[in-house]
């Protein structure tokens, strides 16, 4: 232990250089904030729902909040309650155990709302399709406005999908 302590005093730290987000990322974030304020009159609020995924997509979604992407600087925030959300960001194939929870979350989200399915599993069940424990894709349980493909999709693709969603679709009002 003592040897490691002395070596650490002599050796330079082993860290990566700080990378700066590129201008395209900044432009994308500003475009999302502008579109959200135009459509909603305020910032965009997202409720993430894991419907039974392997957590690959969640890692990419959580990366949106890290110091590199920092999407809160663009007015996008994740909320803890579906009652405060504009967008449900659903990952994974819907398992039988999560079917009712997803439906209740959808019902608790106030109108108007958007539903975004993230990843290949959310689209059609992905590699879990056909399993006895899986209902299928997100659209088997709730209506989906946008599918973002990938296994998992990179954070920049998630942001591009949110921008496309706000610019090209109308918000869903519950028709049930």
Secondary structure, DSSP 8 states (H G I E B T S, - for coil): -HHHHHHHHHS-----------HHHHHHHHHHHHHHHHHHSS-EEEEEEESS--SHHHHHHHHTTSTTT-GGGGTEEE-S-GGG-SEEEEES-EETTTHHHHHHHHHHS-SSBEEEEESHHHHH-GGGTT-TTEEESGGGTS--SEEE-STT--HHHHHHHHHHHHHH---B----
